[in-house]
Amino acid sequence: MNHPIQLLMEQRRNGQNCGIESVCSANEYVLEVALRRSKLFNAPVLIEATANQVNQFGGYTGMYPQDFYDMVLKMASEIGVPEDHVILGGDHLGPLTWQNLPETEAMANSEVLVYQYARAGFTKIHLDTSMKVADDPDGLLSTETIARRGAILYKAAMKGYEELKATKPDAMRPVFVIGSEVPIPGGAQEAEDSLSVTKPEAFRDTVDTYRRIFKEEGIEDGMNDVVAVVTQPGVEFGDDQVFMYDRKAASDLCEALKDFPELCFEGHSTDYQSKECLKQMVEDGIAILKVGPALTYGLREGLFSLSMMEKELVPEEKQAHFIETLETAMLDNPNNWIKHYHGSTKQIALCRKYSFSDRARYYIGLPSVNAAIAKLFRNLTEYPIPMNMLHQYMPLTYLKVRDGIIPLEPKELALDSIVAFMEDYEYAIGR
């Protein structure tokens, strides 16, 4: 059975302009929206977990790879999405969370990580060995080192796949993404003045080095499983800035891709790009568009709007105080944002609420925050939102309610704030 992404690549080789958005999130509301959109369009959905979200130690979600796989497939079944439409991926699989360890230990952990992802049934694996570990020498990692570590992880993943296939003969063979110029997960940590687009020769060197190393390691055919290369096409975002796609600046890089018809580019940090920029990226060969923080940012934005309406409609003693509850949760456990937000006390407080990097996403699933969301939804069901107020706080969603596209229900209003971002990607990939 051909992998849906390999079918996508075949369509592109035949001249069809198409792509796929990659939903990188463990948030249940985001996953629900992604699966609903899959059902709406009767199309594959690509959902990815990152190494720090889900790993053999539980990650920050507390889930192992098998847990995440089972959760998503259960949600898909409940929503009515067939299993063969769900592509599960592992993002930044490698030493990402073990950079403080020496190579031997970091790579041993990484091998277990990719093995568990493939063994669970994840079929799109991003082999990310681009980050340095504790005993690496000063300076940038060589492409040679990155590729050699990537080959080790490829073997571990295929071991997991072969074991899965022994118990599930129709298990889909995984595809892989490689690349040495990989943006950090979740957006830039510091404000930047400009971005450097990957040089064509660096891209070619990555592919050529992987081919050579895979051959030396006796896994030459493994390059047939590689469908995409991560490069920097000039897109990124930070707290309050977004670098929009500049087709002219990326033209040399995208021209080089034409020499590799079996490959596409995977675009990381495509969050907050305009729908036209996203469409141009797909046209230029950046066919896999990863998005994560923008979707939870949309959710947070929707919940904030609902909270503002709750303050208008619901007696204070009954209010959920979602905004305040989220702030308290972030202050009680600052580890997930303190290294990312900079400036004065006031600036950092604003970042906790409004930053495009959306470190608030790490707190949305906490029991106290989930309880506040549930209470918010109950309150605004008991005290219905009038249409004139909806227009004030959620004008785009108002139009959908007015036209009967979505019901005037609190949860649906919050989910539509996620949909607003998803629609840009759907436009870009031709849905």
C-alpha positions in Angstrom: 0.0 0.0 0.0 1.5 3.4 -1.0 1.8 6.0 1.7 -0.6 9.0 1.1 2.4 11.3 1.1 4.1 9.2 -1.6 0.8 9.4 -3.6 1.0 13.2 -3.0 4.5 13.3 -4.5 3.3 11.3 -7.5 0.5 13.8 -8.1 3.0 16.6 -7.9 5.3 14.9 -10.4 2.3 14.7 -12.7 1.9 18.4 -12.6 -0.8 18.7 -9.9 -0.3 21.6 -7.4 -1.1 19.9 -4.1 0.2 19.6 -0.6 -0.7 18.7 2.9 -0.8 20.6 6.2 0.8 18.9 9.2 -1.0 19.6 12.4 1.6 19.5 15.2 -0.3 19.5 18.4 -1.4 17.4 21.3 -4.3 19.7 22.2 -7.6 17.8 22.1 -9.6 20.7 20.7 -7.1 21.2 17.9 -7.1 17.5 17.1 -10.9 17.5 17.1 -10.9 20.3 14.5 -8.3 18.6 12.4 -10.3 15.4 12.3 -13.5 17.1 11.6 -11.9 18.9 8.6 -10.6 15.6 7.4 -14.2 14.2 7.5 -15.6 17.3 5.8 -13.2 17.1 2.9 -13.0 13.2 2.9 -9.2 13.7 2.8 -6.2 12.5 4.7 -5.2 14.3 7.9 -1.6 14.5 9.1 -1.2 14.8 12.8 2.2 15.0 14.4 3.5 14.7 18.0 6.9 16.3 18.8 9.6 14.5 20.8 9.1 16.8 23.8 5.3 16.3 23.8 5.3 12.5 23.5 8.2 10.2 24.2 9.2 7.0 26.1 9.3 9.0 29.4 5.9 10.5 28.8 6.9 14.0 27.5 5.1 17.0 28.8 1.7 15.5 27.9 2.4 12.4 30.0 1.8 10.2 26.9 3.9 7.5 25.4 3.8 7.1 21.6 1.3 4.3 21.8 -0.9 6.4 24.0 -1.0 9.3 21.5 -1.6 6.9 18.6 -4.5 5.2 20.5 -6.0 8.6 21.5 -6.0 10.0 18.0 -7.4 6.8 16.4 -10.1 6.7 19.1 -11.1 10.3 18.3 -11.0 9.6 14.6 -13.4 6.7 15.1 -15.8 8.7 17.2 -15.8 11.5 14.6 -16.2 9.1 11.7 -12.8 9.4 10.0 -11.5 6.1 8.6 -8.2 4.8 10.0 -6.6 4.9 6.6 -7.2 8.7 6.4 -5.2 9.3 9.6 -1.4 9.8 9.1 0.4 10.0 12.4 3.8 11.6 12.4 6.7 12.1 14.9 8.3 15.5 14.7 11.9 16.4 15.7 12.6 12.7 16.6 16.2 12.7 17.8 18.3 14.1 20.7 16.1 17.2 21.1 15.2 16.6 24.7 18.5 15.0 25.6 21.0 17.6 24.4 22.5 17.8 27.9 23.6 14.2 27.6 26.7 12.9 25.9 26.3 11.4 22.4 26.2 7.7 23.6 23.3 8.3 26.0 21.5 10.9 23.9 21.5 8.6 20.8 20.5 5.6 22.9 17.4 7.5 24.1 16.8 8.7 20.5 16.9 5.1 19.1 14.3 4.0 21.7 12.2 7.1 20.8 12.0 6.4 17.1 11.6 2.7 17.6 8.5 3.3 19.8 7.0 5.7 17.4 7.3 3.3 14.5 6.3 0.3 16.6 3.1 2.2 17.6 2.1 2.8 14.0 3.4 6.3 13.3 4.2 6.4 9.5 5.8 9.8 9.0 9.1 10.1 10.9 11.2 13.3 11.0 14.8 12.2 11.7 16.1 15.3 13.4 19.7 14.9 14.5 20.6 18.6 13.8 21.1 19.6 17.4 24.3 19.2 19.3 24.7 17.0 22.4 26.8 17.6 25.4 30.2 16.2 24.2 30.0 17.5 20.6 33.0 19.8 19.7 32.5 23.5 19.3 31.1 24.9 16.1 28.3 23.7 13.9 27.6 20.0 13.5 28.8 18.6 10.2 26.3 17.2 7.7 28.3 14.0 8.0 27.6 13.7 11.7 23.9 14.6 11.2 23.5 12.0 8.5 25.3 9.2 10.4 23.1 9.8 13.4 20.1 9.9 11.1 21.0 6.5 9.6 21.2 5.0 13.1 17.7 6.3 13.8 16.4 5.1 10.5 17.4 1.6 11.4 15.8 1.8 14.8 12.5 3.1 13.2 12.5 0.2 10.6 13.1 -2.3 13.4 9.9 -0.9 15.1 8.0 -1.1 11.8 9.1 -4.7 11.1 7.9 -5.7 14.6 4.6 -4.0 14.0 4.2 -5.7 10.7 4.6 -9.1 12.3 1.4 -8.5 14.3 -0.3 -6.2 11.8 0.6 -7.4 8.2 -1.2 -4.5 6.5 0.8 -1.9 8.5 1.9 1.0 6.3 5.6 1.4 5.7 6.8 4.7 7.2 8.2 7.6 5.2 10.9 9.9 6.5 11.9 13.5 6.5 15.5 14.6 6.8 17.3 17.9 6.9 20.1 19.7 8.7 18.8 23.3 8.7 15.9 22.7 11.0 14.1 25.6 12.8 13.7 25.0 16.5 10.2 23.7 17.6 7.7 26.4 18.4 9.2 29.4 16.8 12.2 31.7 17.5 13.2 32.4 21.1 14.7 35.8 20.4 13.6 38.7 18.2 15.4 38.5 14.8 16.1 41.1 12.2 16.3 38.8 9.2 16.3 35.2 8.2 18.8 33.4 6.0 17.3 31.1 3.4 19.0 27.7 3.0 21.6 27.8 0.3 20.9 25.4 -2.7 24.4 23.9 -2.2 23.6 23.1 1.5 20.4 21.4 0.5 22.2 19.3 -2.2 24.9 18.5 0.3 22.3 17.2 2.8 20.7 14.8 0.2 24.1 13.7 -1.2 25.5 13.0 2.2 22.5 11.0 3.4 22.7 9.0 0.2 26.3 8.2 0.7 26.0 7.4 4.4 22.9 5.2 3.8 24.8 3.3 1.2 27.8 2.9 3.5 25.5 1.7 6.3 23.9 -1.0 4.0 20.5 0.8 3.9 20.8 2.4 0.4 17.2 1.5 -0.4 16.2 3.5 2.7 16.5 6.7 0.7 13.4 5.5 -1.3 11.5 6.1 2.0 12.7 9.7 2.3 10.0 12.0 0.9 11.0 15.5 2.2 13.9 17.6 3.4 13.5 20.3 6.0 15.1 23.6 4.8 14.7 27.2 5.9 12.7 29.0 3.1 12.7 32.2 5.0 9.6 31.8 7.2 9.6 32.1 11.0 7.7 33.8 13.9 8.5 35.1 17.3 6.6 36.9 20.1 5.2 39.7 17.9 6.8 39.3 14.5 6.2 37.1 11.5 8.6 36.7 8.6 6.4 36.2 5.6 7.4 34.0 2.7 9.4 35.9 0.1 9.1 33.8 -3.1 12.0 35.8 -4.8 14.3 35.2 -1.8 13.6 31.5 -1.9 13.8 31.1 -5.7 17.3 29.6 -5.9 16.5 27.1 -3.2 13.2 26.0 -4.8 14.8 25.9 -8.2 17.4 23.3 -6.9 14.5 21.1 -5.8 13.7 20.4 -9.4 16.7 18.2 -9.6 15.1 15.9 -7.0 11.6 15.0 -8.3 11.2 12.3 -5.6 11.4 15.0 -2.9 9.6 18.0 -1.6 10.4 20.5 1.1 8.9 20.4 4.5 8.2 23.9 5.8 8.5 24.3 9.6 7.2 27.4 11.4 4.7 28.3 8.7 2.3 29.5 11.4 0.7 32.9 10.8 1.6 33.1 7.1 -1.1 34.5 4.9 -3.1 32.1 2.8 -1.5 33.5 -0.4 2.0 33.0 1.0 1.1 29.4 2.0 -0.2 28.8 -1.5 3.0 30.1 -3.1 5.0 27.8 -0.8 3.1 24.8 -2.0 3.5 25.9 -5.6 7.3 26.3 -5.1 7.7 22.8 -3.7 7.2 23.3 0.0 4.4 20.8 0.0 4.3 19.8 3.6 3.3 22.8 5.8 3.7 22.3 9.5 1.5 24.3 11.8 1.1 24.1 15.6 1.3 27.2 17.8 -1.0 29.2 15.5 -3.8 26.6 16.1 -3.5 26.7 19.9 -3.1 30.5 19.6 -6.4 30.6 17.8 -8.0 28.5 20.5 -6.6 30.8 23.2 -7.8 33.8 21.3 -11.3 32.3 21.0 -11.4 31.4 24.7 -10.3 35.0 25.6 -13.1 36.4 23.5 -15.6 34.1 25.3 -14.2 35.2 28.6 -14.7 38.8 27.8 -18.3 38.1 26.9 -18.8 36.1 30.1 -17.7 39.1 32.1 -20.5 41.1 30.4 -23.2 38.4 30.8 -22.6 36.3 33.8 -22.7 37.4 37.5 -19.2 37.8 38.8 -19.5 35.1 41.5 -20.5 32.6 38.8 -17.7 33.4 36.3 -15.1 30.8 35.2 -12.3 33.4 35.2 -10.5 31.5 32.5 -8.0 34.3 31.7 -7.0 34.6 35.3 -6.8 30.8 35.8 -4.5 30.4 32.9 -2.3 33.2 34.1 -2.1 31.6 37.6 -1.1 28.3 36.1 1.6 29.9 34.0 3.0 31.8 37.0 2.9 28.7 39.3 5.0 26.7 36.8 7.1 29.1 34.7 9.4 26.4 33.2 7.6 26.3 29.8 7.8 30.1 29.1 10.5 31.8 31.2 13.4 31.1 28.8 11.3 32.3 25.8 9.9 35.6 26.9 12.1 38.6 27.5 11.8 42.3 28.4 10.1 44.2 31.3 7.7 42.6 33.7 4.9 44.2 31.7 6.2 43.0 28.4 6.6 39.4 29.7 3.1 39.5 31.2 1.8 40.5 27.7 3.8 37.7 26.1 2.2 35.1 28.4 -1.2 36.1 27.0 -0.6 37.2 23.4 2.8 35.9 22.1 2.7 34.3 18.7 5.0 31.6 20.1 2.0 30.7 22.3 3.7 29.1 25.3 0.3 29.1 26.9 -0.4 25.9 24.9 1.6 24.0 27.5 -1.0 24.9 30.2 -4.3 24.5 28.3 -4.5 20.8 29.3 -3.9 21.3 33.0 -6.9 20.2 35.2 -7.4 23.7 36.6 -7.4 25.3 33.2 -9.6 22.5 31.7 -12.1 23.0 34.5 -12.2 26.7 33.8 -12.9 26.1 30.1 -15.7 23.7 30.9 -17.3 26.2 33.3 -16.9 28.9 30.7 -18.8 26.8 28.2 -21.5 26.0 30.8 -22.0 29.6 31.8 -22.4 30.8 28.2 -24.9 28.1 27.6 -26.9 29.2 30.6 -26.4 32.9 29.7 -26.6 32.9 25.9 -24.5 35.2 23.9 -26.5 37.8 22.0 -25.6 38.2 18.3 -24.7 41.9 18.7 -22.1 41.0 21.3 -20.8 38.1 19.3 -20.2 40.6 16.4 -18.2 42.8 18.8 -15.8 40.1 20.1 -15.8 37.5 17.3 -16.8 39.3 14.1 -15.6 36.6 11.7 -17.3 33.8 13.6 -20.4 36.0 13.8 -20.7 35.7 10.0 -20.7 31.9 10.2 -23.3 31.9 12.9 -25.4 34.4 11.1 -25.3 32.3 7.9 -26.1 29.1 9.7 -22.7 27.5 9.2 -22.0 26.9 12.8 -24.4 27.0 15.8 -24.3 29.6 18.5 -22.7 27.3 21.1 -19.7 28.2 23.2 -17.5 25.3 22.3 -18.3 25.7 18.6 -17.3 29.3 18.8 -14.0 28.5 20.4 -13.3 25.8 17.8 -14.0 28.2 15.0 -11.0 30.2 16.1 -8.9 27.2 15.2 -10.8 26.6 12.0 -9.9 30.2 10.9 -6.2 29.3 10.7 -6.9 25.8 9.2 -8.9 27.4 6.3 -5.7 29.2 5.2 -3.9 25.9 4.8 -6.8 24.3 3.1 -6.8 27.1 0.5 -3.1 26.7 0.0 -3.2 23.0 -0.6 -6.2 23.2 -2.9 -9.1 22.0 -0.9 
